[in-house]
Amino acid sequence: MAVYISLINLTDQGARTIKDDPARVKSAAHIAQREGVKLLAEWWTMGPYDAVMIAEAPDDDTINRFLLGAARQGNIRTVTMRAFSSDEIANILARLE
């Protein structure tokens, strides 16, 4: 499965209800599993982003659907990047002409 790293910012609504955040993450993990996404790690952070999430999904459509569903609740905004393991990038580089 593909790995994705999401940088998360709380919205104003998310900041006002920050005490609910641990419960939201648990709920998101259940929704993710149902949608075919596996949450590998979540960290709350200091700096320009409020949290970081690492997830696995079978494809871009699946992770995008999950993240858009989370964003619809109004608590977060995300920036998501596809991550490649050293084996994956070695395979890509081996096919360069």
N, C-alpha and C positions, 0 to 999 in steps of 0.2 A: 504494500500500500504506500501511497505517497505521503510524505510528511510535510506539514504546514506549520509555520510559526506566525502567530498573530500577536501584534502589538495592540494593546487595548487601552482606550481612554474612556473614563466615565463621562457621561453627559451630566448636565446639571441635575437632572432627575436621579441619575445613578449616584451622584455624590450626596444628595439629600437623603437617600435611602441606603447608604453604605453599610449600615449594620445588617442589612439583608443579604449582602454580597456572598458570604459563605453558603447560605442556603440556595442562592441563585446558581452558584457553581455546581452544587450537588444536583440540582434540578437539570442544569445544562448537561451534565454527564449522562443522566438518564435519557434525555432527549437525543443526545449525540449517539448513544448506543443504538437507540431505535432507528436513527437515520443512517446508520452504517459508519459513523465517525467514532474513533477511539481517542479520548482525551488522555494524552500521555503525561502532561505536567501543566500546572498552573502556578504562577508566582505573582504576588502583588509586588510592585516595584516602586522605587523613588526615581524621580527624574521626569523626562518628557512623556513617559507612558505610565499608566497606573497599574498595568498588569501585563503579563506575557503568558500566552498559552501555546503549547505544542500539541498537535493532534495528527492522527493518521486518518486518511480517507481514501477510498478507492479511486477518486478522480476529482477534478476541479469543480464539477457541477455539484457533487455531494457536499464538499466543504463549504462551497458558496451558499448553497441552500441552508445549511445549518447556521452559518454566520449571519445571513440575512434574516433568518428567523429570530436569532438572538437580538439583532439590532432593532427589529420591529418592536420589541418590548420597551425601547426607549432609554435603556440604562447605559449602553455602551456604543462606541464607534470602534471599528477595527481597521488595521492595516495588516494584510496577510501576505506572506511570502511563501513560495514553494521552496522547500529545502531538499538538498540532494546529499546523500551519504557519499563517503569517499569512493565506494564501489560504483555507485551510480554515475558520479562525475567522471571516474576513470573510464567507464564504458562509453560515455558520451564523447570524451576526448579521444578515445581510441578510434572513433569513427570520423574524426575530422579529416578532411582531405588537404 
